[in-house]
Amino acid sequence: MALIGHQDAENAFLESWSAGRLHHAWLFAGPQGMGKAAFAARAARFLVTHDKGGASAAVALDDPGDTAADRLVAAGNHPEILHLNRQVKDKGKDLARNITIDQVRELKARLHFSLSLGDWRVIIVDAIDDLEPAASNALLKTLEEPPAQTVFILISHSPGRLLPTIRSRCRTVRFQPVDHDVMTAWLHELRPMADMVELRATVAASGGVPGKALALIDSDVGAMEKKLLAIATSGDPGNRLREALAREVGGTANRAKLELVIDIVPGLLARIARERPVAEIAPVLAQWDRVQRTVRDAIRGSYDGAMVGFEIGNCLAELAPRGMPAR
């Protein structure tokens, strides 16, 4: 998949390497779906296929380096790229809830060995948000006294929740949402058969996050938006549309559709607000707040998809034009 929105991050990383002052710990921070893990993989490949930098210069992270090392990276067998992430549970296919202290201890033991190939060792922690408290403290000690020629790349979707002492040991690179026009052009290139109206709706619902945009465009966002707009336009006087929405997003099997609705509604409400006179915007904002409260309460509680879907439908029905029944 082509990547967008990373040029500032790439420039910062390459400038640090070219100057021979590559920081030992990098914190890649931003919303989930921005491509931080893919960028981390590119940065790791670059380091293990190139020398220490200094007087060297590079144009891009994809610049070719040592071909033998590059083949090992491509095969997933390079000995100096180490990963720290949640592991599959002993019995079953589900991932463990956290990265454990035992995993961090095992990693630290590996760091005592000398480099076996090249000038760099790269540790990718994806995501550092998943470390259990004891594991965070153990990793912090390594960040405070890092081994030579070792670079840590920490991926975080919620950097504000990390230990301040961990953040202070890192150079932070923030992955910002991509501009709507840039995202639309990128998505059109990847999905050339998609309708432009649907593409724009997808980009609006994605919040500028490429991974979310791809997930949405492949989930028929246009059809779902039409159903939600029908509720807001008609007021759904007999509850038929809201009941159909609740059935469509209810249950564990339909969780992805519920998340699609949650992603679409803010953009839909913003569009409705733009199309109304200034004096009529306040009710739209009130329903936006109501939707947000509904989603927050659902996440804290049992997350009943049917209930959330129906309540979101209620919020939209309240926005029916004057003179039309909202119930």
C-alpha positions, 0 to 999 in steps of 0.5 A, a space after each residue: 500500500 502506498 503511504 502518504 503523510 509521512 514526509 516530515 517524519 522522514 526528513 527528521 529521521 534522515 537529517 538526524 542520521 545524516 548528521 551522525 546524531 541519531 537519537 537512541 529512542 524515537 516515539 512515533 505518535 499519532 492516531 491508529 491507522 496513520 501508518 506508524 508501524 509501516 514507517 517504523 519498518 521502513 526506518 528499521 530497514 534503512 538503518 540495518 542496511 546502511 552505516 552509521 551516517 555522519 558525513 553520509 547523505 540519503 534522499 529517502 528511507 527507501 534508498 538501497 543499501 547493503 543487498 544481503 542485509 536487505 534480503 534478510 529484512 525482506 524475508 523477516 530474518 534480519 537478526 538485528 531487528 527485534 520486535 516487542 508486541 502482544 503475543 498470541 495466548 497459549 490456547 487460542 488465536 486471541 492476543 494477550 491484553 498486554 506486553 509483559 515484563 517477561 517479554 521485556 526481560 527477554 529483550 534486555 537479555 538479547 541486548 547484551 549480545 554484540 551486533 552480528 551484522 551491520 552497524 545498527 540494532 533496531 527495537 520496534 515496540 508496537 505499541 508501547 501503549 500495551 506495556 503493563 506497568 512493570 514492563 514500562 518501568 523495566 523498559 525505562 531503565 534500558 532507555 535511560 542507559 541504552 546499549 551502543 548502536 541501538 535504536 528504539 522505535 516506540 509506536 504510540 496511539 495515545 502518547 499522553 498516557 505514557 510515563 512522562 519519564 519514557 516520553 522525556 527519553 525519546 524524540 517525538 515525531 507526530 503523525 498528523 491527519 492528512 489533508 482532505 484533498 491529498 487523501 481524496 486523490 490518494 484514495 481515488 488512485 487506490 480505488 479508481 472505480 469508486 464514486 467521487 461523492 463516496 470518496 469524499 464522504 469516506 475521507 470526511 469520516 476518516 478524520 484524515 487517517 489513511 488506514 481508517 479511510 481504506 477500511 471505510 471505503 471497503 465497507 460501503 460507506 456510501 450506502 450506510 451514509 444514505 441510510 443515516 441521511 434518510 433518518 435525518 431528512 425524514 425524521 423516521 416517523 414510524 421508527 422503521 429506519 431506526 429499527 432497521 439500523 439497530 438490527 444491522 449494527 447489533 450483535 458481536 458479528 456486526 461490530 464493524 458496521 457499528 464502528 462504521 456508523 460511529 465514524 460516519 456520523 460526525 462528518 454527516 452532522 458537520 455537513 448538515 450544519 454547513 447546509 443550515 442557516 447560522 440560527 439553526 446550527 445549535 440543534 445540530 451541535 446538541 445532537 453531536 454532543 448527544 452522539 458522543 455521550 452515547 458512544 462514550 457510555 456504550 464503551 464504558 458499559 456493555 456496548 450494546 450495538 443495537 441500542 447504540 445504533 437506535 440512539 444514534 438514529 434518534 439523534 439524527 431524527 431530531 434534525 428533520 426539517 421543521 414541519 416533519 414529525 421526528 417520532 
